Amino acid sequence: MFAAILRRLGVRPRISIRSSPPEEDAEIIEHGRLLRADGASDEELIRSFKDAGLSWIRSVRALHSATGVALGDAKRAVHFSETWAAERQDREAFWAEAETALDDTALTGAAGEDERGG
């Protein structure tokens, strides 16, 4: 959903989730591979990534890199994880509000105009 909102705004992200993970994440990702080899679940990996200081989006990339799951599957796993549950609610609320604001802007015809036309 947020990619569509950004496209509507004409915003092109500087970093894509498809980009290679930052070099400083390599050790964390390798640790994730070792955990997975020992039978760790996605949730356990996601928790270890967050505990190591990775952001939500970097956790998606780390899960993809450590396990080989598709990026979409990694995003869903992190998004719906218990580890990131509180942040998920905030993220969803933010993007819903952003989408509403964009829809309101489209209805008024131009950003920055108020109801009086000024």
Helices and strands as residue ranges (DSSP letters): H 2-9, G 23-25, H 26-37, H 42-51, H 56-67, H 71-79, H 85-108
